[in-house]
Amino acid sequence: DPLVAAHNNSSEEAFVSIARGRHNWLFAYSEDGARALTVLSSITKTARRCGLNVLKYLELVMNRFREWRESAIPSDVIESVLPWNDEIRELCGLSV
């Protein structure tokens, strides 16, 4: 297909960052710390790929999840902060 790029630079770049991150994860000091670092990395990469201001997005997510600190977060709340949600794109989109 002539419309498909002949290279896969974006996927290769994603794996390079994982390899670099692997070195940093050695310093997480615990399995829980490494797991938290992995989750945070996944969230920030997804937000970046969706064209969001990562800092604004993380602040918004943490503020919305604050009241469920000790209990399960309802699925409708989780869905409301997904990076492809229209409201989130409006609130956290990068200014061009």
N, C-alpha and C positions, 0 to 999 in steps of 0.2 A: 504494500500500500504506500503510495508516494506521500500521503499525508502524515504518516507515522515517522517520527524522528529516527534517524539512523543511530543515534546514541542514547544512552540511558544515564546521562550525567546526574539528573536529579536523584535517581535511586542510588547511584554510587556515592553521591555526596551524603545521603542519609546514612549509609553504612560507615562512611569515614567518621562521621560525628559519633556514631555508636562505638566505634573502636577507640576514639579519643575519650569518650565518656567512660568506657570500661576502665581506663587507667584511673580516672577520677573516682570511680565507684570503689576502688580498692581502699580509699580513705574515708568511706562512709562509717567505718568502725563497727557496724552491726548489720545483721540481715534486715532489720526494720528500717535502718537508715538508708541502705541500698535500695530497698523497695520504694521508700518515699522519694528518693532521688530519681528513680526510674519513672514513677508516676508524674512527678513534676516536669521532667524532661519531655515526656510524651504530651502533656498538656501544653507546654510552651511551644513545642514543634507544631502541634496541630493548630494552635492559635496563629502562629506565624504563617503557616501554609494557607490559612483562611483569610489572611490579610488584616489581622487585628493588631492593635497596640497591645503587646503581651502584658505589660505592666498594668494597664487599665483593666484588662481582662482578668488577670489574676486577682486584683483587688476586688473587682465586682463579684467574682465567684466566691472568694473567701468571705466577703460580707454577707452574701446570700446564704452561705452554708453555716454561718456562725451559730445560729440558734439550734442546730442539730449536732452540736459537738459530741454529745454522748449517746445519740440514737441514730437510727437509720434515716437517711435523707429520702423523702418521698420522690418517686420517679418523675412526677410532674415538675418538681423543683429542679431536678437534674436536667430534664429536657429543656427547661427555660433558660439554662446557661450554656447550652451546647454552642460551640463557636459558629455554627452555620445558621443559628436562630436569627431571624431578621432584626429583632430588638437588640440583640447582642452586637450584630454587625453595625447597627446605627450608633450604639453607645460606645463601642470600642474600636470602630474602624479607624484605619490610619488616615490622617488628613493628607490629601494630595495637593 
